[in-house]
Every structure is written in structure tokens, then in C-alpha cells.
Amino acid sequence: MPIPLTDDDKWRAMLRRDLPVNEVFFYAVLTTGVYCLPGCASRLPNRKNVSFFETSEEAEKAGFRPCKKCRPNDITSINPLKKAVLLACRIMEDSHNHLNFKDIAKQTGFSAYYLHRIFKKLTGVTPKEYAMEIRMGKTRSRLQDGQSVTEAIFDSGFESSSRFYEKSKEILGMTPSEYKKGAPSIEIKQAVFESFLGWVLVAMTEKGICSVTIGDTPEELRENLYRSFPKAVFREPDKCLEDMVARLMSLIKAPEANSPELPLDIQGTSFQCRVWKALKAISPGSTASYSEIAAQAGKPSAVRAVANACAANPVAIIIPCHRVVRSDGKLSGYRWGIERKRKLLELEEKNIRQS
């Protein structure tokens, strides 16, 4: 449990504008009769005129009125700092144009300097990185919907094509034109095998495994693969892929915490990649909640986004999204069926008991 801040600690924190996100307090200014949240965009008062309160109710009982800039009384069950960050995220998500962060900060009632600090602490990325991720996601969707590359770039909020191309290879895994055409130059080897989970398809490029899916029939799995890579060139399995399949089969039957890494060739947004990295850190026989993964990925409030990242996992088993459960420990949705999720967890628990 953190040690409570003294009044001197709170004052020094206000001067530094570097308050820990879990230490929320209110300060009131005797000369104005107003109380605020720390980090308010208002000019800092003189120390001798400041009083501190733990809650907004305490400040109002003492006769102070809420600041109109930071709205300290507009608090429900959510931490006011988280609320400001969520509002900033929503503004960036809803905008069709590039926004000045100072203008975004004004709408939250916090200074740009302070909001930038708490934004990074709560999300794990800077506002600039978050905005880039949003624009890239919009561009990806527009390319998939058939827009031209130029239209997709500018309709997604990029001010120039050069800014987009700086990050396109990293996010799309290929050039925008290749992405739009369905990856026509990529060769993919595929193999299907049967397991206690049903049929499993493994697909691999020259860089590594690009897809592992589970289903009821080989035909269903192959159709889904062809739909994901509509213009790729598909090949029969070679020795390299057969070795990968053997390693994956062993991983399914007896998952181990120190099992060797399988080479992957997958793409995702920066947030999805952070979620997948957190999933791979969960040991066999253990589970984590969606909220725990959200915190590890740098977005404590993004529980739904974590669930979506799990659903977008392109390589079943290798990235163990089956180890994510609800906060009460109960099983929730799994892309390849809840019963398969239960079987995987039961097998891992059994192997741990026997080891």
C-alpha cells in the first residue's frame, strides 16, 4: 500500500506536475474560493493560499466551488485522471483530421504538459503514438474496403503520404499496394493435422508461421486461409514446415514454460502486439484476467480492446489467448470455441500437477 502524501508532498507534486496516477487529491485556493484537480490548466496559486482535500465533497463542505476548467466535481466511479485520458482518446478517435494536442488538452481541463504525462502512464504510449495507431487502423480498413491508397491515406487523417509510408511497412507487413491487392507475391506453405482439439491448420511464409487455426474440417480451415490471403501463392508443405508442425503438436500435447520459440510472421497494431506479448508471458497452467492483460499492455481501462486483440490472434496455441479468463475466473469467449479453451486449460493444469 502506498504511503499517503503529506501536504508538502502534494505541493511539490503540483510544482513538478508529476503526480503519480494513483494519488488523486484536490486543492482549494482561499483567494478565489475555487477547488481544482492537480494538473489543472489554471495558473498555480501561492502556497499560503492553498488547502488540500481528499474528496470533492470535503472541498465543497468547506465552502469552495468547483473549477470550471478541470470540473473536479464531475466524477463518477472513474479516476478523474483516467477520465481525462479516455476523453483525449475519444477526441482523437472521432477526429478526421490531425489535432494539436494542446487543443485536445483544453477540452479535458488539464494542461498539455500534465495530460501528456498521465496519458503515457495510463496507456503505455504517447498521444502521438496513439494517434498514429488510430490513423493506421483507419487506413487498413479503407484499403480492405477497396479505396485507393491515396484516398485511404488522406481520409484517415494523414497530412502527407510520406508520413504514412514511414510506418506502413511496420504496421501492414508489406507495402500499401501489396496489402490492398491481397499479398500477391507471398508464398505460403500449409499443412493440416488432426488433434484432440479437432483439425489444426499451420501456414508458413519464408519468414515464419503466419497462421494457426483450429476447426471442425480441413476444408473450412483452408477456405479461411485463402480468404485471409486471397492472392498469395500456396504451396505444399516442405521439410521446414513439417518440423514446425511436429513442434507445434508437441506444444499442444505438453506445453512447457521454457519451450523453444517458433518463428512468426504476423502483423498487428502496436496495442495488439503488446497484448500478444503479455499473453506469451503467461505460464502454462496459469491464467490472467482481461483487466490484468490490459494493465500489462499499458491500457488499464481497455478491457474490451484486449478481448478484441485476443480474437484477432492469428496463431492459436503459440500465442496462448486461451489462458485469458474473466476477473471471476470463469471462462469467456474463445475464437475457436469455449470447449476447446476448457480442454487446453485442463490439459495444462494436468501436466503441471504431474510434473
N, C-alpha and C positions, 0 to 999 in steps of 0.2 A: 504494500500500500504506500503511495507517495506521501512524503511529509508535507503537511499543509503549508502554504505560502504565508509568510508574515506580511504585514502592511508594507514594510520596506522592500521585501522581495517583489511584491506586486508593483510598487512604484518603479523599481529598477527594470522590471519586465516591461512596463509601459514605455519607459525611455528607450529600451532596446528594441521594442516591438518584436520581441522574440519569445512570446509566451507559449509554453507547452500546450498542445491542443486539449489535454485532459484537465487543465487547470483554468476553468472558467470562473470569472468573478465580475463584479460590476463596480464602477467608480462613480461617485457623485461629486459635483462641483458646487460648492457653497455659494459662490458669487452669481451663478446663473440659475441655480435651482434645478439643474438637469442631471440625470444619471445616464451613463453610457456603458457600452461593452468595450473592453480593452481592444485597441486597434481601430477604434472609431476614427473616421476621417477628420473629425473636428480637431482644432488646434489644441495641443496639450496644455492643461491648466497649470497654475502654480501648485507646488506640492502642499503648501499650507492650506489651500482651499479644497483639498481632496479628502473624501471619506470613502471607505470600501465596504461593499456588501456582498454577501454570498448569493443572494437571490434578488430578482427584480421586485418581488413582493416586499422585502425588507426595505429596499430603497424608497418605494412608494409610501410605505407606512411612516418613513422618516420625513415625508413631505416633498420628495423630489419627483419631478415629472420625466417621462421617457424622452430621450433624444429623438428628434425627427429624422436624423441621418442614419443611425445604426439600428433604430427601432428595438431597443433591448427588451421591451415587453411583448414583442411578437414572437413568443417562444412556446411551442407545444411540447412534445416529448423529445424533440430532437436538439442535440447540442447546437447552440447558435452558430458556432464556427462551422460545423458540418452543413448547417442550413445555408450559410453564405457560399460555401464551396459548391453545394448542389445547385444553387441558383446560378452561379457562374457557369457551371457545366451546362445547365439547361439553356442559358443565353447563347452559348457557343454552338450547341447542337441545333438550335432553332434558326440560327442566322444563316443567310445565303451568301454573306459577304465576310471579308476579313474584318475583324473588330479590333480596335485599340483596347488593350487590357485596362487602361485607366478608365475608359468609358464603362467597361464591364464592372470594375470595382465600385464605381459611383453608384451603380444600381443595387449593390449589396450593402452599401453603407460603410464599407471598410476602405482604408487606404489601399492603393495598388500594391505598395510595398508589403504591407501586412498580409493582404489577401494572397499574394504570391507565395509567401512563406507557408501559410496554413494549407493552401491548395496542394503544394508539393508534399507536405507532411501527411495529408489525408489520402491523396491519390497515388503517391509514389512517382508522379511525373510532373513536369512544369506545365503551366497553362498553354505554353507554346506547343509542347509535345502533344498535349491532349487535343488541341485544336487541329494539329496536323493529322492525328489519328482519325478524327471525325471526318475531315475532308477526304482522306484516303478511302475511308469506308464508303462515303458517298460516291466517289469516283468508281470504285469497284462495282457498286450496284448499278451505276449508269452504264458502264461498259457491258455488264451482263444483260442489261435491258436493250442493248443494241445501239446506244448513242455512239456517235463518232468520238474518237479520242479527244479531239479539240473541244467538242461540246461538253463532254464529261468532265474535263479538267476545269473549265471556266464555270460551269453550272454548279460545281462542287465547292466553289469559293476560292480557288487558286487565282492569284492576281497575274501570274505568268506561268507559261508552260515549263520554263526552266526550273522553277521551284518544285514543281511536281516531279519532274524527271530525276531530281536529286534523290528522291526517296522511292521512286516507283519500283525499281528492281528489288529493293529490300522488302517491300510490302507485297508486291504481286508475284515475286519469284521469277519474273520474266519481263520483257518489255510490254508496255500497254497494248501494242498492236498484237503481239503474240497472245496476250491474255484474252483480248476481245475475240480472236479467231479460234480460241479453244485449244491452244498449245499444239499447233500442227507439227512442230519439229521435234517433239519429245517422244522418245521411245520408252515404252512401259512394258516390262515383263510381268506376267501374272501367273499365280498358281492358286488352286483351291484344294483344301483338305477338310476332312471331317473330324470333329472333336466332340467332347461331351457337351459343348455349348451349341452344337449344330455345325453348319458349314462355315468355314472361315476362308476369306479371300485375302491374299497378300499381293500387293503390287509394288513394283520397284523400278525406279529410274537408275541411270548410271551413278547418281549421287547417293541414293539410299532409298529406304522404304517410303513410299508416298501415300499408301493406303492400306489399312487393315480393317475389314468389315466382317460382321457376323450376320448370318441369316438362315433361312429355312431351306433354300435351294441354291445350287451353284448358279443357275440361270438368273435368279434375282440379283445375286451379288455382281455378276458380270454386267448386267444391264445398268446397275447403279454406277459401276466404274466407268462404263462407256459414256454415261450421261455427264459424269463429272469431268471427263477429258474427251470431249466429242470429236476432236480432230487429231488426237495422239495416234502414234503407230504402236499397235500392240504386238508383243512377241511372246513366244512360248518360253517357259522357264528354262534357265540355264543352271550350271553348277552353283553359281553365286547365289541365285535366288533359292535354290534347293537347300543350301546351307542356312540361309536366313529362315526358311520355313521350319527347318529342324530346330533351330534355336528358339523360334517363337513357340513351337509345340512344347518344347521343354519348359519354357517360361509359363505357359498356360497350366501345365501339369504340376509344376513345382516352382512357383515364384520365389525368388530369393532377393533379399535386400541388396546383395552385392553382385547381382547378375550383370554380365557384360553389357555395355551399351550397344544397341543396334543402331546403325547409321540411318538417319532420317532425311527425307527431302520433303519438308512440309512448310507451308506458309500460313501466317495468321497476323492479325493486328498485334501491336505491341502488348495490349492488355491480354489477349488470348495467349500469347507466348508466355507471359508472366504467370497466368493461371496454369498452363500446361507444365511449366517448370515446377510450380508448387505441388502439382499432382504427383509428379515423378519423385518428389521428396517424401511422399507418404510410404512408410514401410509396409511390406506385405503383412496381412493380419491386423493392420491398423486402419482406422478411418478418420476422416476430418469432416467438419461441417462446412456448408457453403459459406457461412459467415467467416469461419477461420481461414478458408482459402482466399476470400475477398480481402481480408486483412493482410495476408501474406503477399497478395498481388498488388497491394498499395491502394486499394479502394474499399475501405471498411464497409461502406454502405451499398456496394454494388453486388448484392447477393444474386439478384436476377441475372446480371451480366455474367456472373460466374457460371450459373446454370446454363446460359446460352453458350459460353465457351466450352463447357463440358459436352454439350450437344454437338458442337462443331468439331470436336476432337476427331481428326482424320485417321488415327491409328489406335484402334481398340487394343486393350491389354498393355501395349507398350507405354502409352500414357494412361495410367490407371484411373480413369474417371469413375470407375465402379466403386472406388474407395471413398467417394464423397456421399455423405448422408445428411439427413435433416438434423437440426440442432438437438432434437429429442432422441436421436439415434436411430430413428426409423428410416426405412428405405424410401427413396423417392424415384422419380423418373430416370430411365436409362435408355439411351438411344437404341440399344439392341435388345430391349425387353427387361422388365424388372426381375423375371425369374432367372435370367442369365446373370444378372447382378448378384442375386442371392447365392447362386451356385458358386460364383467366383469367390465371394467373401467367405462362404462356408468352407470351401477348399483351402483358402489361405489360412483360416483360423485352425483348421485341422492339421495342416502342415506345421504350423507354429507349435501346436501342442505336442506333436510327435518329434520335433527337433530337439 
